[in-house]
Amino acid sequence: MKRLDRVLQLILASIAVAGLFYSKAALADTTFDRENIGPFVVETETYDATDRPILHAPLRWTKTRLIWRSADDFLEISLVDDGRIVELEQRLFTEGRSGWVCARTFRPVGAVGPIPSNERFWQWASNDLENMRPNCEWLNEGVRYSAEMMSILSQYPIAADAWKQASIIAFGNITIRCTKLSDDNPSPRFAAYGPTCIEFSEAR
């Protein structure tokens, strides 16, 4: 029995070491390019492990983000583009940002392209925070956060246009995005392993 316990301990230790190695390797293979535009951040994240293939994992991917954080650093609203799908993410973090307690994701949001952005989407995102409250008991400052988002309404279009430009550069001027995923495999993270999109937007 002791020998079996020892074997199990060695196996668990090996898994932990492998996980730590993979985590550090992934960080080493990831680069970030960030630009502050008013209260927003335009971020391009690139992961490249083509020189060190990892089994059952994409060797290279890129994501662009338009990120806004509340003044208290608890709430984060992000538009995320992986070249195939655009998502809106809402996350409420713990103090010190050691983890998040609530999260909502809308996918797909739509296409990206050269049409200038306007304030309507950010206004909708601000009002939509109320829909996060029923499933997030920690969201006690929803009204204040909505007011904070509305206070920067006029700055959203410029930042959104910069994010769209980052996407156009990152994904080779391709502006068509998936607008409807199939029910059998709704998660875009598996898109590399099979077709999951059943409707696409027009280029715009």
C-alpha positions, 0 to 999 in steps of 0.5 A: 500500500505504501508503495502504491501511495508512493507511485501515486505521489510520483505521478501527481508530482510529474503532472504538476511539473509538466503543468508548470513547464507548459505554463511557463513555456506558454508564457515564454511563447506569448507576446503582447503589444498594448496601446493606451487610448484614453481610458481604453487599451488596445491589445494584440496577443500573439502565441507562437510555438511553431519552433516547439510543437505541442501535441493537441494544441494550436501552434500559433494564434493571435487575439486583439482586444479592446479593454476597459477597466473601471476606476476601482479595477474590479470590472473589466469589459473587453471586445475580443477578436480571434480573426474568426469570432468577436466576443464581448466579455464582462468580468468582475474581479476580486480585490487585487485581481487574483481571480474573477467572481463573475463573467459573461460572454456574448458571442458572436458580436459581429464583424470588424471593418473600416466603417467608423465606430459610433457610441451606440454599442458602448451605450448598449454595453453600459445598459446591459450590466443590469443583466449581469446582476441576477447571476452575480451577487457581487455586482453591487455597483452596477449603477455606478459602473454604468455611469462611469462607462457613460462618462467616457462614451465620447471616447469609445469610437476612437478607441474602437476604430484603433482596435478594428485597425489592429484586427485588420493588421493582425488578420490580413485585412479579413473583416468577415466574422462568424455570426452563428455557431452550430449547436453541436460544438458551440465553443470557438476554442475548438474551431481549429479542429472542425467547422463550427460556424454556420453563418458569416457576416458580410465584409464591412 
